[in-house]
């Protein structure tokens, strides 16, 4: 598979962006300022549908959408690497 390295690189980059956005959310909650505007803009299209599926009342008010994305992409990456 010639496209496998590019798929793995894309997954790795998105994982890094998601983790950076997660940490920036603690330090800089406003999504309209740089650099959070960039990371939030890249991660929000994937996290928004997950946020709608996970009711915050079940999680005690915590937004676990980033954790779900990180876990899912980690599993996909692991599955793709397996021989």
N, C-alpha and C positions, 0 to 999 in steps of 0.2 A: 504494500500500500504506500504509494508515494505521498499521499496527502496526510498520512498519520502524524508525521512530525509537525506539520503546520496546525493540525487540530489540537495536538497536545500543547503546543506553544500558545495557542489561543485560549485554551482552558487555563493554563498556568497564569497567563496575563490577567484573565478575568478574575481568577482567585486572588491574585495580588491586589488588584483594584478594589475588590470587595472587602478585603481585610483592611486596606488603607482607609476606605470609606467608613468602615466600622469604627476604627480608632479615631478618625477625624470627627465622627458624630459625637464622641465623648468630649473632645476638646473644643470643637466648633460646631454647635448644633445648627447654626444658621446655614441653610443650603444655598443662599444667594451670594456667598463670598468665596473668593478663590482660596484654596484649591478644592474645597468641598463641593463647589458648583460643578466642577469637572467630574469628580468621582461619583457624586450623587446622580448626575445626568447619565453616566454610563451604567450604573447599577440599578437605578430605579425601574426601568422597563421590565427587568426580570423579577425584581423583588415585589413590585406592586401586586401582581396576581397572587403571589404567595401570601402576601399580607391579607388579601381579601379572603383566602381560604382558611387562614389561621386566625381564629377569633382571639383578640387580646384578653378577653375575660378568662380564657383557658390557661393563659400563660402568666397571669397575674400582672398584666399591663406591659410585659416585656415584648419587644419586637424581635421575633426570632427568625424573620425572613432571611437575614444574612447568614445565619447559622444553617438554615435549610439549604440555601444556595451553595455554601461552602461544602457541606456534607455531600450533596448531590453531585457536584462537579468533581469532588475527590473520588467518589465511587466510580463515576464515569471514566475518569483518568486512570484509576487503578484497573478497571475492566479493559480499557484499551491497551494498556501496557502488557497485560497477561499474554503469554505465548499461546 
